Amino acid sequence: MSGQHLPLRPLWLCRRCAAPWPCAPARLALLREYAHDRVALLIYLGGLLHDAAGELHRLNPHDGPTPEQLFARFLGWAITRRSSARLRASG
């Protein structure tokens, strides 16, 4: 467990490298873990985004990350280009 890049809550920093979580190694691990089920990955990350938004807002209600920053951090990287192109076309 000490070698894994896991979130330190409620700060949402990586326990191993102190980068904002999910850090690059955590993203790679998540992509490997959910390689055959991208929808499940996005659902999982959406739940974490919800938790992080509430916890980070409680810690710093006036100067925390914006919704756009949190979306990019938790979900934006995991949406494939093909999926994001479909979202733009339907929106």
Sequence and secondary structure as in RCSB ss.txt:
>XXXX:A:sequence
MSGQHLPLRPLWLCRRCAAPWPCAPARLALLREYAHDRVALLIYLGGLLHDAAGELHRLNPHDGPTPEQLFARFL
GWAITRRSSARLRASG
>XXXX:A:secstr
 TTS  EETTTTEETTT SBSS HHHHHHHHHHTTT HHHHHHHHHHHHHHHHHHHHHH TTTS  HHHHHHHHT
GGGS HHHHHHHHHH 
